[in-house]
């Protein structure tokens, strides 16, 4: 059994794509830009909100100064609407409850802005996680290991007894860079193949399979 499990947020424990897409498209409509589908937005997510904003902006509007302005617009809308359609994936709340009852220390580490991460997690999983950390000023985003190293230090977690769970190749690389084993989940925003190619030690296609990985430390597929 892993003593500590750190979860990615978007596409791993929460399906946030509809709210992210609507916020992006609100900005696009405001500026007269082409809008994007949820599938297109899925491919843009994973490297932080600033990177997402840059990617959904037209090519001629991606200078650092313009992205700062667009990011402000996005944050204004998303801050007010980030829980309109967002919901936990089926079975995740129950899984987290069982893991906590089993004595597993639970945390969230996301590239989403820290204030958004904390508010969303508290709304959907109140009192479940020991620590929730998003993107904070001065700490590089995933896959740089600095943030997750900080999380493990604050938790007193041993990397050898810690599992990082995520839905993208960025998450897998983050765990490896931080010295943890990783489990990719296939229900999120990236194809299963990208997680396997990144070298995930474990893969879970269902919540039950993820529970087996965490509690028994063995592959289930």
N, C-alpha and C positions, 0 to 999 in steps of 0.2 A: 504494500500500500504506500502511496505517496503521502508524505506528511503535509506537503504544501502544494496546492494547485493554483496557478495563476492563469486566468482566462483573458483572452481578447474580448472585446465588447461587441462591436458591430459585426454581424454575420456569424457570431459564435454563440452568444447567449441571448442576444436580442436581434430581431429582424427590424432594422432601422431604415431600410432602403426607401420605403415610400416617403417618409418624412425628409430624408436627405434629398431625394429626387425633387420633391415639391419645393424645397428651399432653393435648390439650384435653379429650377425652372422659374421660380418667382423672380430671382435675380435676372435670369435671361429675358423674361418678359419686360421687366423694368428697363432693361437696356436695349431692347429690340434685337436680341440675339436669338439664334435657333435654340429650341428646347431639346431635352434629352429624355430617352426612355429609361426606366429602371434598370434594364439590362446594360445599357450604355454606362449608367452611373456606377453600377457594380464594378465595372472594369477600371474605373477611375479612383476607387476608394482603396485605402490601405497605407498611404504614406502621409497621413495627416490632412487636416482640413485645408490648410494653405495650398497643398498640392492638388487637392480635389478642386478647389476654386480655380486654380490655374488651368486645370485640364478641361473643365466645362466652359471656360471662357474661350471665345474665338481667338484664333492665332494672333491677330493683330492687337489683342488686349491682354497680353501676358507679361508686360513689363513689370518689374517689381513695384513701381509706384501704382500702376493701375490695379494690380492684384491686391494690394493693401486696401484700396477703395472697395473693390469687389468683395473682399473678405469681410469688410465692415457691413456691407449690405447683407451678405449671407448670414452673418452672425446675428444681425438684428432680427431677421425673419426666423431663422432656425431656433434661436433662443426662446421665441414665443410659441413655436409650433413643433418642437422636437419630440413631443409625446402624443401627437394627434393620432397617428396610425401605428406607431412603434409598439411591438409586443414581444414577450419572450417566446422563443421557439417551444413547441409542444414538448412537455416533459422536463424542461430545464428547471423550473422552480422546484419540482419534486426531487430531481436529482440533487440539486444543491442542498436541499433539506436533509437528504439521506447522507450526503458527504459530511455535512456539518455534524450530524448525529454520530457519525463514525469517527469524529475527531480530526478530520482533515481541515487544515487551515486554508481559507479561501481568499483570493484576492483578484482584482481586475487591473489589467494594465493595457491602456489603449492609446492610440495616436490621436483620438478625439480630444478636443480641448478639455482641460481638467475640470472646469466648472460645469461643462455639459455632461461629462462622464459621471461626476459625483451626483448631480441632480437626477439623471436618468436611472442610475443604479439604485439610488435611494427610493425612487418612485416605484420601481418594479421588484426590487429585492431588498426591502427594508431590513436592516439588521443582520443580513446574511454574510456579508464580506467583512473581513477584518480590515482590509485596506483597499481603497479604490484610487487609482492614479491615472490621470490623463496627461496630455501634453502640457508641460509647464515651461515657462521661459528659461532659457539657458540650458535645457536638457535636450539633446538631439532625439529625433523621433526614431522609432523602430525602422530598420533592424539594428541600429546601434544599441549595444547592451547597457549603456549607462543608466537608462531609466529602470530597467528590470533589475539591474544590480542594486539600485537604490531601494526598490521594493523589497527585495530579498533581505537586504541589510536591516531595513526597518522591521521586517517580520521575524528576523533572527532565523531565516530559512537557510538550510544547506542545499546548494545547487544539486547535489547528488540525490537528494530526497524531494526534489521539486519537479513538477511537470508543467510545461507551458502548453496551453490548449488554444488553438486558433484555426481560422478558416482560410488563411492565405500563406503563400510562400514567404512573405515578409515575416509572418509570425514564426514560421519554422526556422528561418534564419536568425531571428531574434533569440529564440530559445537556445539554439546552438552557439551563438555568439556569447551568450550568458552562461554557458556550461550546463544547461538543463536538457533533459530529454523532452521530446515534443510529441503532441498528438494532434493531427489534423482532423477537422470535422468537415464532412462533404456537403453539409446542408447550407453552407454560407455563400459567399460571393465569388469564390474562385473554384475552378474545376478540380476534381480529385487528383487528376494527373499532375497539376502544378504543385500540389502538396507532396506527392510521392517523389517528384523530380527534385524537390528541395531537400529531400532526405528525412522526412518525418519518420521517427521510430515506430509510431503507431498511427493507425487510421481508424476513424469511427464513422460509420454511416448512419448510426442510430444513437440515441441517448443511452440505451442499454449497453451498447458496445463501449461507449465512452466510460460508463460506470465500471465495466469490467477492466478496462485499461487502468483506471485510477486505483481501484481497490485491489486488483490482483497483479498489476504490472505485467500484463501479457497481451500479445496481439490477439485480436478476435476476428480478423479477416485477412 
